[in-house]
Amino acid sequence: MATSWRVLLALLMFAAGIHYWPLKPAPQALAMPAANTGDASPWGVDYFPNTPLLTQDGEQVHFFDDLIKDKVVAINFIFTGCSDSCPVETARLRQVQKILGDRVGKDIFLYSISIDPYNDTPATLKRYAEKFGIGPGWTLLTGEPAHIEQLRRRLGLYIEGLENGRSKDHNLSLIIGNQATGRWMKASPFESPYILADRLGNSLHNWKQASAMTNDYAHAPDVRPPSSGEQIFRTRCSSCHTLGIVEPGSQPGIGPDLLGVTRQREIQWLTRWLKMPDQVLAEKDPLAMLLLAQYKGLAMPNMRLGDAEVTAVLNYLEEETARIQTPIAAAEKP
Ligand code: HEC
């Protein structure tokens, strides 16, 4: 009996997104202590290259000295011409930045480094930052191709074939860490932005900051198993889209709110759009072109959803519309 409730508790905490077991160890490439420097962290200046890089403002910086030394950081590798995994990751990091507020740029720093330095000049990166509404404290960088490859290898984020515009494993191009303590971990962009923000803001800082959370477990909501459509929405779409009621104080997404969209658009159009937005845009579909212009030229990425996933997520959008919109409409009637 005593063990079974422990198992149950562990499962409940897991379902609620609270992972109390140790995180995965640092990636392999990092598990190689540098020569003894007397540093607290084995991964110091002897391990990380001091790569010269250019920011989106054309300013020259050095990777170790200026970007990571004694800092808590999130680093990912992107290229602005990438149409699938990078926009999802960038949108997710943008949510993390919003949650962390003005701590970004003070005690937490975000970096996106281009792996396509031939095309990604500082000016190109600056336009990308504007398109995504990237705020201060998050720097976009470019540099010499060979230097950047070395940096990716050292961070354990070198992915074969990403250059072709599509990675087989795009869960693995984000790393977060604290250079001073030597704690580094890979993170998935499909993870909840709140969990990523919590790691950057609390655990990597060894919980130095008092938590502003006043919630306690007595008031924890019941854990409700999400439908597959809801799961897809939360992991794949919520980085860019909201769905109706937005929590007070939070920001709208970088894509349109999707409440009611299942009633505004033809189902055939929606189905095709979700399966191949890139193709629909390439055909210059008038509605898609209108939306593209409205959203500063930011194209929705092709999420490679299968038929069943498209149906599941559209069902979820319709269910939420019925749940939220219908009562509002009914209440507005005289
Ligand atoms: C990286 C950001 C991003 C992600 C991730 C994303 N979208 Fe979008 N989406 C957009 C943008 C931007 C637009 C509008 C501009 C355009 O047409 O490309 C859009 C447009 C749409 C539209 C059309 C809205 C309308 O008014 O007709 C629908 C529907 C939609 N997205 C659904 C989804 C769903 C479902 C997912 C998850 C499976 C998803 N999107 C993932 C950025 C994103």
Residues whose N, C-alpha, C, O or C-beta is under 5 A from the ligand:
A	BS01	HEC	P87 V88 A91 R236 C237 C240 I254 G255 P256 V261 A288 L291 L292 Y295 L298 A299 M300 P301 M303 V313
